Amino acid sequence: MSDSGALILLACALAVVVAALAGVGVGYLARRDNVSYPTALSRLRLCGAV
């Protein structure tokens, strides 16, 4: 595998990890505030976090 191919795979893996962490965070907030997942996501967007 070339260096550029390895960098592309690394960037994809990093994007998946960041998306998973964001999903876990929104899920936690939804459970904590007893609201739906879309509502928790919209609250984060209003705060500028996502």
PDB file of all heavy atoms in Angstrom:
ATOM      1  N   MET A   1       0.855  -1.183   0.000  1.00  0.00           N
ATOM      2  CA  MET A   1       0.000   0.000   0.000  1.00  0.00           C
ATOM      3  C   MET A   1       0.892   1.234   0.000  1.00  0.00           C
ATOM      4  O   MET A   1       1.866   1.310   0.737  1.00  0.00           O
ATOM      5  CB  MET A   1      -0.907  -0.011   1.234  1.00  0.00           C
ATOM      6  CG  MET A   1      -1.806   1.172   1.313  1.00  0.00           C
ATOM      7  SD  MET A   1      -2.864   1.235   2.770  1.00  0.00           S
ATOM      8  CE  MET A   1      -3.693  -0.317   2.711  1.00  0.00           C
ATOM      9  N   SER A   2       0.512   2.190  -0.798  1.00  0.00           N
ATOM     10  CA  SER A   2       1.292   3.425  -0.865  1.00  0.00           C
ATOM     11  C   SER A   2       1.005   4.312   0.347  1.00  0.00           C
ATOM     12  O   SER A   2       0.050   4.088   1.096  1.00  0.00           O
ATOM     13  CB  SER A   2       0.956   4.180  -2.143  1.00  0.00           C
ATOM     14  OG  SER A   2      -0.388   4.601  -2.110  1.00  0.00           O
ATOM     15  N   ASP A   3       1.847   5.308   0.520  1.00  0.00           N
ATOM     16  CA  ASP A   3       1.673   6.228   1.648  1.00  0.00           C
ATOM     17  C   ASP A   3       0.359   6.994   1.541  1.00  0.00           C
ATOM     18  O   ASP A   3      -0.316   7.214   2.553  1.00  0.00           O
ATOM     19  CB  ASP A   3       2.831   7.220   1.710  1.00  0.00           C
ATOM     20  CG  ASP A   3       4.123   6.548   2.167  1.00  0.00           C
ATOM     21  OD1 ASP A   3       4.056   5.442   2.739  1.00  0.00           O
ATOM     22  OD2 ASP A   3       5.195   7.143   1.940  1.00  0.00           O
ATOM     23  N   SER A   4      -0.007   7.383   0.328  1.00  0.00           N
ATOM     24  CA  SER A   4      -1.255   8.134   0.178  1.00  0.00           C
ATOM     25  C   SER A   4      -2.460   7.255   0.476  1.00  0.00           C
ATOM     26  O   SER A   4      -3.447   7.720   1.060  1.00  0.00           O
ATOM     27  CB  SER A   4      -1.366   8.725  -1.225  1.00  0.00           C
ATOM     28  OG  SER A   4      -1.379   7.692  -2.191  1.00  0.00           O
ATOM     29  N   GLY A   5      -2.385   5.987   0.127  1.00  0.00           N
ATOM     30  CA  GLY A   5      -3.474   5.060   0.448  1.00  0.00           C
ATOM     31  C   GLY A   5      -3.620   4.868   1.950  1.00  0.00           C
ATOM     32  O   GLY A   5      -4.729   4.806   2.475  1.00  0.00           O
ATOM     33  N   ALA A   6      -2.491   4.780   2.630  1.00  0.00           N
ATOM     34  CA  ALA A   6      -2.519   4.640   4.087  1.00  0.00           C
ATOM     35  C   ALA A   6      -3.106   5.879   4.746  1.00  0.00           C
ATOM     36  O   ALA A   6      -3.858   5.778   5.721  1.00  0.00           O
ATOM     37  CB  ALA A   6      -1.113   4.369   4.606  1.00  0.00           C
ATOM     38  N   LEU A   7      -2.771   7.043   4.225  1.00  0.00           N
ATOM     39  CA  LEU A   7      -3.315   8.285   4.786  1.00  0.00           C
ATOM     40  C   LEU A   7      -4.825   8.380   4.569  1.00  0.00           C
ATOM     41  O   LEU A   7      -5.550   8.860   5.451  1.00  0.00           O
ATOM     42  CB  LEU A   7      -2.618   9.495   4.176  1.00  0.00           C
ATOM     43  CG  LEU A   7      -1.207   9.758   4.671  1.00  0.00           C
ATOM     44  CD1 LEU A   7      -0.583  10.921   3.917  1.00  0.00           C
ATOM     45  CD2 LEU A   7      -1.200  10.024   6.156  1.00  0.00           C
ATOM     46  N   ILE A   8      -5.292   7.924   3.433  1.00  0.00           N
ATOM     47  CA  ILE A   8      -6.736   7.937   3.163  1.00  0.00           C
ATOM     48  C   ILE A   8      -7.458   7.007   4.130  1.00  0.00           C
ATOM     49  O   ILE A   8      -8.497   7.364   4.689  1.00  0.00           O
ATOM     50  CB  ILE A   8      -7.008   7.563   1.695  1.00  0.00           C
ATOM     51  CG1 ILE A   8      -6.524   8.684   0.776  1.00  0.00           C
ATOM     52  CG2 ILE A   8      -8.479   7.282   1.464  1.00  0.00           C
ATOM     53  CD1 ILE A   8      -6.537   8.330  -0.693  1.00  0.00           C
ATOM     54  N   LEU A   9      -6.903   5.820   4.335  1.00  0.00           N
ATOM     55  CA  LEU A   9      -7.520   4.885   5.288  1.00  0.00           C
ATOM     56  C   LEU A   9      -7.498   5.445   6.708  1.00  0.00           C
ATOM     57  O   LEU A   9      -8.467   5.292   7.460  1.00  0.00           O
ATOM     58  CB  LEU A   9      -6.808   3.546   5.250  1.00  0.00           C
ATOM     59  CG  LEU A   9      -7.104   2.675   4.044  1.00  0.00           C
ATOM     60  CD1 LEU A   9      -6.275   1.399   4.098  1.00  0.00           C
ATOM     61  CD2 LEU A   9      -8.580   2.345   3.970  1.00  0.00           C
ATOM     62  N   LEU A  10      -6.418   6.100   7.079  1.00  0.00           N
ATOM     63  CA  LEU A  10      -6.324   6.706   8.408  1.00  0.00           C
ATOM     64  C   LEU A  10      -7.355   7.817   8.575  1.00  0.00           C
ATOM     65  O   LEU A  10      -8.006   7.922   9.625  1.00  0.00           O
ATOM     66  CB  LEU A  10      -4.915   7.246   8.635  1.00  0.00           C
ATOM     67  CG  LEU A  10      -4.644   7.889   9.993  1.00  0.00           C
ATOM     68  CD1 LEU A  10      -4.829   6.862  11.098  1.00  0.00           C
ATOM     69  CD2 LEU A  10      -3.245   8.467  10.025  1.00  0.00           C
ATOM     70  N   ALA A  11      -7.543   8.631   7.548  1.00  0.00           N
ATOM     71  CA  ALA A  11      -8.528   9.708   7.617  1.00  0.00           C
ATOM     72  C   ALA A  11      -9.942   9.139   7.728  1.00  0.00           C
ATOM     73  O   ALA A  11     -10.766   9.663   8.488  1.00  0.00           O
ATOM     74  CB  ALA A  11      -8.419  10.600   6.382  1.00  0.00           C
ATOM     75  N   CYS A  12     -10.225   8.072   6.999  1.00  0.00           N
ATOM     76  CA  CYS A  12     -11.547   7.441   7.087  1.00  0.00           C
ATOM     77  C   CYS A  12     -11.791   6.858   8.479  1.00  0.00           C
ATOM     78  O   CYS A  12     -12.875   6.994   9.035  1.00  0.00           O
ATOM     79  CB  CYS A  12     -11.694   6.358   6.030  1.00  0.00           C
ATOM     80  SG  CYS A  12     -11.806   6.996   4.351  1.00  0.00           S
ATOM     81  N   ALA A  13     -10.766   6.207   9.024  1.00  0.00           N
ATOM     82  CA  ALA A  13     -10.896   5.634  10.360  1.00  0.00           C
ATOM     83  C   ALA A  13     -11.126   6.726  11.401  1.00  0.00           C
ATOM     84  O   ALA A  13     -11.944   6.569  12.317  1.00  0.00           O
ATOM     85  CB  ALA A  13      -9.645   4.833  10.707  1.00  0.00           C
ATOM     86  N   LEU A  14     -10.429   7.834  11.252  1.00  0.00           N
ATOM     87  CA  LEU A  14     -10.606   8.946  12.184  1.00  0.00           C
ATOM     88  C   LEU A  14     -12.014   9.526  12.088  1.00  0.00           C
ATOM     89  O   LEU A  14     -12.636   9.848  13.109  1.00  0.00           O
ATOM     90  CB  LEU A  14      -9.558  10.023  11.912  1.00  0.00           C
ATOM     91  CG  LEU A  14      -9.569  11.236  12.837  1.00  0.00           C
ATOM     92  CD1 LEU A  14      -9.307  10.802  14.273  1.00  0.00           C
ATOM     93  CD2 LEU A  14      -8.531  12.239  12.391  1.00  0.00           C
ATOM     94  N   ALA A  15     -12.537   9.634  10.877  1.00  0.00           N
ATOM     95  CA  ALA A  15     -13.898  10.149  10.688  1.00  0.00           C
ATOM     96  C   ALA A  15     -14.923   9.225  11.335  1.00  0.00           C
ATOM     97  O   ALA A  15     -15.891   9.689  11.954  1.00  0.00           O
ATOM     98  CB  ALA A  15     -14.194  10.312   9.207  1.00  0.00           C
ATOM     99  N   VAL A  16     -14.714   7.921  11.234  1.00  0.00           N
ATOM    100  CA  VAL A  16     -15.632   6.957  11.853  1.00  0.00           C
ATOM    101  C   VAL A  16     -15.583   7.080  13.380  1.00  0.00           C
ATOM    102  O   VAL A  16     -16.619   7.065  14.047  1.00  0.00           O
ATOM    103  CB  VAL A  16     -15.291   5.525  11.404  1.00  0.00           C
ATOM    104  CG1 VAL A  16     -16.022   4.496  12.240  1.00  0.00           C
ATOM    105  CG2 VAL A  16     -15.627   5.355   9.928  1.00  0.00           C
ATOM    106  N   VAL A  17     -14.399   7.237  13.936  1.00  0.00           N
ATOM    107  CA  VAL A  17     -14.265   7.375  15.388  1.00  0.00           C
ATOM    108  C   VAL A  17     -14.939   8.653  15.878  1.00  0.00           C
ATOM    109  O   VAL A  17     -15.666   8.648  16.880  1.00  0.00           O
ATOM    110  CB  VAL A  17     -12.774   7.341  15.806  1.00  0.00           C
ATOM    111  CG1 VAL A  17     -12.595   7.757  17.255  1.00  0.00           C
ATOM    112  CG2 VAL A  17     -12.206   5.957  15.566  1.00  0.00           C
ATOM    113  N   VAL A  18     -14.740   9.749  15.176  1.00  0.00           N
ATOM    114  CA  VAL A  18     -15.363  11.019  15.566  1.00  0.00           C
ATOM    115  C   VAL A  18     -16.887  10.915  15.475  1.00  0.00           C
ATOM    116  O   VAL A  18     -17.605  11.375  16.369  1.00  0.00           O
ATOM    117  CB  VAL A  18     -14.822  12.176  14.699  1.00  0.00           C
ATOM    118  CG1 VAL A  18     -15.646  13.431  14.878  1.00  0.00           C
ATOM    119  CG2 VAL A  18     -13.369  12.434  15.044  1.00  0.00           C
ATOM    120  N   ALA A  19     -17.400  10.297  14.423  1.00  0.00           N
ATOM    121  CA  ALA A  19     -18.844  10.133  14.277  1.00  0.00           C
ATOM    122  C   ALA A  19     -19.408   9.258  15.389  1.00  0.00           C
ATOM    123  O   ALA A  19     -20.494   9.541  15.923  1.00  0.00           O
ATOM    124  CB  ALA A  19     -19.164   9.532  12.914  1.00  0.00           C
ATOM    125  N   ALA A  20     -18.693   8.210  15.746  1.00  0.00           N
ATOM    126  CA  ALA A  20     -19.152   7.338  16.829  1.00  0.00           C
ATOM    127  C   ALA A  20     -19.180   8.084  18.157  1.00  0.00           C
ATOM    128  O   ALA A  20     -20.132   7.953  18.936  1.00  0.00           O
ATOM    129  CB  ALA A  20     -18.255   6.107  16.928  1.00  0.00           C
ATOM    130  N   LEU A  21     -18.153   8.879  18.428  1.00  0.00           N
ATOM    131  CA  LEU A  21     -18.131   9.651  19.677  1.00  0.00           C
ATOM    132  C   LEU A  21     -19.253  10.679  19.717  1.00  0.00           C
ATOM    133  O   LEU A  21     -19.868  10.897  20.771  1.00  0.00           O
ATOM    134  CB  LEU A  21     -16.770  10.337  19.841  1.00  0.00           C
ATOM    135  CG  LEU A  21     -15.608   9.413  20.185  1.00  0.00           C
ATOM    136  CD1 LEU A  21     -14.298  10.198  20.194  1.00  0.00           C
ATOM    137  CD2 LEU A  21     -15.828   8.723  21.515  1.00  0.00           C
ATOM    138  N   ALA A  22     -19.531  11.316  18.591  1.00  0.00           N
ATOM    139  CA  ALA A  22     -20.633  12.272  18.538  1.00  0.00           C
ATOM    140  C   ALA A  22     -21.958  11.564  18.777  1.00  0.00           C
ATOM    141  O   ALA A  22     -22.823  12.073  19.504  1.00  0.00           O
ATOM    142  CB  ALA A  22     -20.642  12.986  17.189  1.00  0.00           C
ATOM    143  N   GLY A  23     -22.140  10.389  18.194  1.00  0.00           N
ATOM    144  CA  GLY A  23     -23.367   9.624  18.407  1.00  0.00           C
ATOM    145  C   GLY A  23     -23.543   9.211  19.850  1.00  0.00           C
ATOM    146  O   GLY A  23     -24.646   9.284  20.401  1.00  0.00           O
ATOM    147  N   VAL A  24     -22.466   8.794  20.479  1.00  0.00           N
ATOM    148  CA  VAL A  24     -22.533   8.419  21.895  1.00  0.00           C
ATOM    149  C   VAL A  24     -22.876   9.634  22.749  1.00  0.00           C
ATOM    150  O   VAL A  24     -23.686   9.550  23.677  1.00  0.00           O
ATOM    151  CB  VAL A  24     -21.193   7.788  22.347  1.00  0.00           C
ATOM    152  CG1 VAL A  24     -21.118   7.672  23.860  1.00  0.00           C
ATOM    153  CG2 VAL A  24     -21.021   6.424  21.695  1.00  0.00           C
ATOM    154  N   GLY A  25     -22.280  10.773  22.426  1.00  0.00           N
ATOM    155  CA  GLY A  25     -22.566  11.991  23.192  1.00  0.00           C
ATOM    156  C   GLY A  25     -24.008  12.428  23.065  1.00  0.00           C
ATOM    157  O   GLY A  25     -24.650  12.779  24.062  1.00  0.00           O
ATOM    158  N   VAL A  26     -24.538  12.391  21.856  1.00  0.00           N
ATOM    159  CA  VAL A  26     -25.939  12.773  21.659  1.00  0.00           C
ATOM    160  C   VAL A  26     -26.861  11.772  22.341  1.00  0.00           C
ATOM    161  O   VAL A  26     -27.864  12.154  22.943  1.00  0.00           O
ATOM    162  CB  VAL A  26     -26.257  12.910  20.157  1.00  0.00           C
ATOM    163  CG1 VAL A  26     -27.738  13.104  19.932  1.00  0.00           C
ATOM    164  CG2 VAL A  26     -25.484  14.071  19.567  1.00  0.00           C
ATOM    165  N   GLY A  27     -26.526  10.497  22.251  1.00  0.00           N
ATOM    166  CA  GLY A  27     -27.330   9.482  22.936  1.00  0.00           C
ATOM    167  C   GLY A  27     -27.344   9.680  24.440  1.00  0.00           C
ATOM    168  O   GLY A  27     -28.380   9.528  25.096  1.00  0.00           O
ATOM    169  N   TYR A  28     -26.185  10.030  24.996  1.00  0.00           N
ATOM    170  CA  TYR A  28     -26.113  10.304  26.430  1.00  0.00           C
ATOM    171  C   TYR A  28     -26.986  11.494  26.807  1.00  0.00           C
ATOM    172  O   TYR A  28     -27.736  11.451  27.780  1.00  0.00           O
ATOM    173  CB  TYR A  28     -24.661  10.568  26.842  1.00  0.00           C
ATOM    174  CG  TYR A  28     -24.546  11.164  28.225  1.00  0.00           C
ATOM    175  CD1 TYR A  28     -24.725  10.374  29.349  1.00  0.00           C
ATOM    176  CD2 TYR A  28     -24.288  12.520  28.399  1.00  0.00           C
ATOM    177  CE1 TYR A  28     -24.644  10.920  30.616  1.00  0.00           C
ATOM    178  CE2 TYR A  28     -24.202  13.078  29.652  1.00  0.00           C
ATOM    179  CZ  TYR A  28     -24.374  12.275  30.761  1.00  0.00           C
ATOM    180  OH  TYR A  28     -24.307  12.821  32.010  1.00  0.00           O
ATOM    181  N   LEU A  29     -26.898  12.579  26.025  1.00  0.00           N
ATOM    182  CA  LEU A  29     -27.703  13.759  26.328  1.00  0.00           C
ATOM    183  C   LEU A  29     -29.186  13.468  26.173  1.00  0.00           C
ATOM    184  O   LEU A  29     -30.008  13.963  26.961  1.00  0.00           O
ATOM    185  CB  LEU A  29     -27.297  14.922  25.421  1.00  0.00           C
ATOM    186  CG  LEU A  29     -25.916  15.512  25.694  1.00  0.00           C
ATOM    187  CD1 LEU A  29     -25.596  16.577  24.664  1.00  0.00           C
ATOM    188  CD2 LEU A  29     -25.821  16.062  27.098  1.00  0.00           C
ATOM    189  N   ALA A  30     -29.544  12.668  25.180  1.00  0.00           N
ATOM    190  CA  ALA A  30     -30.948  12.323  24.991  1.00  0.00           C
ATOM    191  C   ALA A  30     -31.472  11.536  26.189  1.00  0.00           C
ATOM    192  O   ALA A  30     -32.576  11.783  26.685  1.00  0.00           O
ATOM    193  CB  ALA A  30     -31.122  11.500  23.709  1.00  0.00           C
ATOM    194  N   ARG A  31     -30.674  10.607  26.673  1.00  0.00           N
ATOM    195  CA  ARG A  31     -31.100   9.812  27.825  1.00  0.00           C
ATOM    196  C   ARG A  31     -31.141  10.671  29.090  1.00  0.00           C
ATOM    197  O   ARG A  31     -32.064  10.584  29.889  1.00  0.00           O
ATOM    198  CB  ARG A  31     -30.158   8.636  28.020  1.00  0.00           C
ATOM    199  CG  ARG A  31     -30.487   7.824  29.258  1.00  0.00           C
ATOM    200  CD  ARG A  31     -29.607   6.624  29.364  1.00  0.00           C
ATOM    201  NE  ARG A  31     -30.244   5.545  28.621  1.00  0.00           N
ATOM    202  CZ  ARG A  31     -29.814   4.307  28.623  1.00  0.00           C
ATOM    203  NH1 ARG A  31     -28.736   3.988  29.309  1.00  0.00           N
ATOM    204  NH2 ARG A  31     -30.443   3.380  27.956  1.00  0.00           N
ATOM    205  N   ARG A  32     -30.129  11.535  29.239  1.00  0.00           N
ATOM    206  CA  ARG A  32     -30.052  12.370  30.441  1.00  0.00           C
ATOM    207  C   ARG A  32     -31.238  13.328  30.531  1.00  0.00           C
ATOM    208  O   ARG A  32     -31.815  13.518  31.597  1.00  0.00           O
ATOM    209  CB  ARG A  32     -28.747  13.170  30.432  1.00  0.00           C
ATOM    210  CG  ARG A  32     -28.548  14.017  31.678  1.00  0.00           C
ATOM    211  CD  ARG A  32     -27.412  14.966  31.518  1.00  0.00           C
ATOM    212  NE  ARG A  32     -27.800  16.024  30.569  1.00  0.00           N
ATOM    213  CZ  ARG A  32     -27.022  17.024  30.252  1.00  0.00           C
ATOM    214  NH1 ARG A  32     -25.813  17.113  30.740  1.00  0.00           N
ATOM    215  NH2 ARG A  32     -27.443  17.946  29.400  1.00  0.00           N
ATOM    216  N   ASP A  33     -31.585  13.950  29.388  1.00  0.00           N
ATOM    217  CA  ASP A  33     -32.662  14.930  29.379  1.00  0.00           C
ATOM    218  C   ASP A  33     -34.022  14.313  29.085  1.00  0.00           C
ATOM    219  O   ASP A  33     -35.016  15.024  29.027  1.00  0.00           O
ATOM    220  CB  ASP A  33     -32.373  16.015  28.334  1.00  0.00           C
ATOM    221  CG  ASP A  33     -31.126  16.814  28.679  1.00  0.00           C
ATOM    222  OD1 ASP A  33     -30.723  16.790  29.856  1.00  0.00           O
ATOM    223  OD2 ASP A  33     -30.566  17.443  27.773  1.00  0.00           O
ATOM    224  N   ASN A  34     -34.045  12.986  28.875  1.00  0.00           N
ATOM    225  CA  ASN A  34     -35.290  12.266  28.593  1.00  0.00           C
ATOM    226  C   ASN A  34     -36.005  12.849  27.371  1.00  0.00           C
ATOM    227  O   ASN A  34     -37.190  13.143  27.405  1.00  0.00           O
ATOM    228  CB  ASN A  34     -36.204  12.253  29.816  1.00  0.00           C
ATOM    229  CG  ASN A  34     -37.260  11.180  29.723  1.00  0.00           C
ATOM    230  OD1 ASN A  34     -37.089  10.203  28.992  1.00  0.00           O
ATOM    231  ND2 ASN A  34     -38.351  11.341  30.442  1.00  0.00           N
ATOM    232  N   VAL A  35     -35.251  13.033  26.292  1.00  0.00           N
ATOM    233  CA  VAL A  35     -35.793  13.530  25.032  1.00  0.00           C
ATOM    234  C   VAL A  35     -35.385  12.565  23.926  1.00  0.00           C
ATOM    235  O   VAL A  35     -34.584  11.665  24.126  1.00  0.00           O
ATOM    236  CB  VAL A  35     -35.299  14.959  24.701  1.00  0.00           C
ATOM    237  CG1 VAL A  35     -35.769  15.945  25.744  1.00  0.00           C
ATOM    238  CG2 VAL A  35     -33.794  15.002  24.575  1.00  0.00           C
ATOM    239  N   SER A  36     -35.923  12.791  22.738  1.00  0.00           N
ATOM    240  CA  SER A  36     -35.585  11.934  21.613  1.00  0.00           C
ATOM    241  C   SER A  36     -34.197  12.289  21.083  1.00  0.00           C
ATOM    242  O   SER A  36     -33.659  13.370  21.344  1.00  0.00           O
ATOM    243  CB  SER A  36     -36.623  12.067  20.506  1.00  0.00           C
ATOM    244  OG  SER A  36     -36.566  13.354  19.945  1.00  0.00           O
ATOM    245  N   TYR A  37     -33.640  11.380  20.320  1.00  0.00           N
ATOM    246  CA  TYR A  37     -32.322  11.591  19.719  1.00  0.00           C
ATOM    247  C   TYR A  37     -32.306  12.819  18.815  1.00  0.00           C
ATOM    248  O   TYR A  37     -31.404  13.645  18.936  1.00  0.00           O
ATOM    249  CB  TYR A  37     -31.945  10.312  18.962  1.00  0.00           C
ATOM    250  CG  TYR A  37     -30.551  10.303  18.405  1.00  0.00           C
ATOM    251  CD1 TYR A  37     -29.489   9.828  19.159  1.00  0.00           C
ATOM    252  CD2 TYR A  37     -30.291  10.754  17.118  1.00  0.00           C
ATOM    253  CE1 TYR A  37     -28.208   9.810  18.649  1.00  0.00           C
ATOM    254  CE2 TYR A  37     -29.013  10.735  16.605  1.00  0.00           C
ATOM    255  CZ  TYR A  37     -27.974  10.263  17.376  1.00  0.00           C
ATOM    256  OH  TYR A  37     -26.707  10.266  16.865  1.00  0.00           O
ATOM    257  N   PRO A  38     -33.304  13.006  17.919  1.00  0.00           N
ATOM    258  CA  PRO A  38     -33.282  14.213  17.084  1.00  0.00           C
ATOM    259  C   PRO A  38     -33.380  15.515  17.889  1.00  0.00           C
ATOM    260  O   PRO A  38     -32.767  16.521  17.527  1.00  0.00           O
ATOM    261  CB  PRO A  38     -34.494  14.047  16.171  1.00  0.00           C
ATOM    262  CG  PRO A  38     -34.736  12.579  16.124  1.00  0.00           C
ATOM    263  CD  PRO A  38     -34.352  12.082  17.490  1.00  0.00           C
ATOM    264  N   THR A  39     -34.130  15.497  18.969  1.00  0.00           N
ATOM    265  CA  THR A  39     -34.248  16.694  19.806  1.00  0.00           C
ATOM    266  C   THR A  39     -32.911  17.024  20.457  1.00  0.00           C
ATOM    267  O   THR A  39     -32.493  18.185  20.488  1.00  0.00           O
ATOM    268  CB  THR A  39     -35.326  16.496  20.887  1.00  0.00           C
ATOM    269  OG1 THR A  39     -36.562  16.197  20.249  1.00  0.00           O
ATOM    270  CG2 THR A  39     -35.474  17.722  21.751  1.00  0.00           C
ATOM    271  N   ALA A  40     -32.223  16.004  20.959  1.00  0.00           N
ATOM    272  CA  ALA A  40     -30.913  16.230  21.573  1.00  0.00           C
ATOM    273  C   ALA A  40     -29.920  16.745  20.540  1.00  0.00           C
ATOM    274  O   ALA A  40     -29.120  17.644  20.821  1.00  0.00           O
ATOM    275  CB  ALA A  40     -30.403  14.942  22.210  1.00  0.00           C
ATOM    276  N   LEU A  41     -29.988  16.213  19.327  1.00  0.00           N
ATOM    277  CA  LEU A  41     -29.084  16.669  18.268  1.00  0.00           C
ATOM    278  C   LEU A  41     -29.370  18.125  17.894  1.00  0.00           C
ATOM    279  O   LEU A  41     -28.449  18.920  17.717  1.00  0.00           O
ATOM    280  CB  LEU A  41     -29.223  15.771  17.043  1.00  0.00           C
ATOM    281  CG  LEU A  41     -28.279  16.032  15.890  1.00  0.00           C
ATOM    282  CD1 LEU A  41     -26.834  15.914  16.348  1.00  0.00           C
ATOM    283  CD2 LEU A  41     -28.559  15.076  14.755  1.00  0.00           C
ATOM    284  N   SER A  42     -30.643  18.490  17.829  1.00  0.00           N
ATOM    285  CA  SER A  42     -30.980  19.876  17.491  1.00  0.00           C
ATOM    286  C   SER A  42     -30.561  20.828  18.607  1.00  0.00           C
ATOM    287  O   SER A  42     -30.154  21.951  18.341  1.00  0.00           O
ATOM    288  CB  SER A  42     -32.468  20.018  17.189  1.00  0.00           C
ATOM    289  OG  SER A  42     -33.237  19.781  18.346  1.00  0.00           O
ATOM    290  N   ARG A  43     -30.618  20.374  19.847  1.00  0.00           N
ATOM    291  CA  ARG A  43     -30.148  21.219  20.951  1.00  0.00           C
ATOM    292  C   ARG A  43     -28.654  21.458  20.849  1.00  0.00           C
ATOM    293  O   ARG A  43     -28.170  22.561  21.127  1.00  0.00           O
ATOM    294  CB  ARG A  43     -30.481  20.572  22.292  1.00  0.00           C
ATOM    295  CG  ARG A  43     -31.942  20.657  22.643  1.00  0.00           C
ATOM    296  CD  ARG A  43     -32.203  20.037  23.995  1.00  0.00           C
ATOM    297  NE  ARG A  43     -33.629  20.073  24.301  1.00  0.00           N
ATOM    298  CZ  ARG A  43     -34.165  19.552  25.399  1.00  0.00           C
ATOM    299  NH1 ARG A  43     -33.388  18.969  26.287  1.00  0.00           N
ATOM    300  NH2 ARG A  43     -35.457  19.633  25.601  1.00  0.00           N
ATOM    301  N   LEU A  44     -27.906  20.424  20.468  1.00  0.00           N
ATOM    302  CA  LEU A  44     -26.474  20.594  20.303  1.00  0.00           C
ATOM    303  C   LEU A  44     -26.175  21.549  19.143  1.00  0.00           C
ATOM    304  O   LEU A  44     -25.252  22.350  19.218  1.00  0.00           O
ATOM    305  CB  LEU A  44     -25.799  19.257  20.042  1.00  0.00           C
ATOM    306  CG  LEU A  44     -25.529  18.393  21.267  1.00  0.00           C
ATOM    307  CD1 LEU A  44     -24.892  17.075  20.849  1.00  0.00           C
ATOM    308  CD2 LEU A  44     -24.640  19.096  22.253  1.00  0.00           C
ATOM    309  N   ARG A  45     -26.947  21.449  18.084  1.00  0.00           N
ATOM    310  CA  ARG A  45     -26.732  22.344  16.937  1.00  0.00           C
ATOM    311  C   ARG A  45     -27.028  23.786  17.314  1.00  0.00           C
ATOM    312  O   ARG A  45     -26.354  24.706  16.866  1.00  0.00           O
ATOM    313  CB  ARG A  45     -27.613  21.923  15.776  1.00  0.00           C
ATOM    314  CG  ARG A  45     -27.106  20.708  15.074  1.00  0.00           C
ATOM    315  CD  ARG A  45     -27.909  20.393  13.852  1.00  0.00           C
ATOM    316  NE  ARG A  45     -27.389  19.203  13.201  1.00  0.00           N
ATOM    317  CZ  ARG A  45     -28.075  18.450  12.402  1.00  0.00           C
ATOM    318  NH1 ARG A  45     -29.327  18.745  12.123  1.00  0.00           N
ATOM    319  NH2 ARG A  45     -27.543  17.391  11.844  1.00  0.00           N
ATOM    320  N   LEU A  46     -28.030  23.999  18.170  1.00  0.00           N
ATOM    321  CA  LEU A  46     -28.358  25.361  18.595  1.00  0.00           C
ATOM    322  C   LEU A  46     -27.223  25.936  19.423  1.00  0.00           C
ATOM    323  O   LEU A  46     -26.963  27.137  19.394  1.00  0.00           O
ATOM    324  CB  LEU A  46     -29.656  25.368  19.393  1.00  0.00           C
ATOM    325  CG  LEU A  46     -30.939  25.136  18.587  1.00  0.00           C
ATOM    326  CD1 LEU A  46     -32.134  25.059  19.539  1.00  0.00           C
ATOM    327  CD2 LEU A  46     -31.151  26.219  17.563  1.00  0.00           C
ATOM    328  N   CYS A  47     -26.532  25.077  20.170  1.00  0.00           N
ATOM    329  CA  CYS A  47     -25.401  25.530  20.985  1.00  0.00           C
ATOM    330  C   CYS A  47     -24.136  25.708  20.161  1.00  0.00           C
ATOM    331  O   CYS A  47     -23.151  26.239  20.648  1.00  0.00           O
ATOM    332  CB  CYS A  47     -25.123  24.536  22.090  1.00  0.00           C
ATOM    333  SG  CYS A  47     -26.437  24.405  23.298  1.00  0.00           S
ATOM    334  N   GLY A  48     -24.149  25.225  18.929  1.00  0.00           N
ATOM    335  CA  GLY A  48     -22.978  25.339  18.082  1.00  0.00           C
ATOM    336  C   GLY A  48     -21.965  24.249  18.301  1.00  0.00           C
ATOM    337  O   GLY A  48     -20.850  24.318  17.810  1.00  0.00           O
ATOM    338  N   ALA A  49     -22.337  23.197  19.039  1.00  0.00           N
ATOM    339  CA  ALA A  49     -21.391  22.117  19.327  1.00  0.00           C
ATOM    340  C   ALA A  49     -21.220  21.185  18.145  1.00  0.00           C
ATOM    341  O   ALA A  49     -20.150  20.607  17.960  1.00  0.00           O
ATOM    342  CB  ALA A  49     -21.857  21.341  20.543  1.00  0.00           C
ATOM    343  N   VAL A  50     -22.256  21.018  17.335  1.00  0.00           N
ATOM    344  CA  VAL A  50     -22.176  20.075  16.204  1.00  0.00           C
ATOM    345  C   VAL A  50     -22.393  20.835  14.921  1.00  0.00           C
ATOM    346  O   VAL A  50     -23.241  21.649  14.798  1.00  0.00           O
ATOM    347  CB  VAL A  50     -23.232  18.965  16.348  1.00  0.00           C
ATOM    348  CG1 VAL A  50     -23.219  18.056  15.134  1.00  0.00           C
ATOM    349  CG2 VAL A  50     -22.970  18.169  17.611  1.00  0.00           C
TER     350      VAL A  50
END
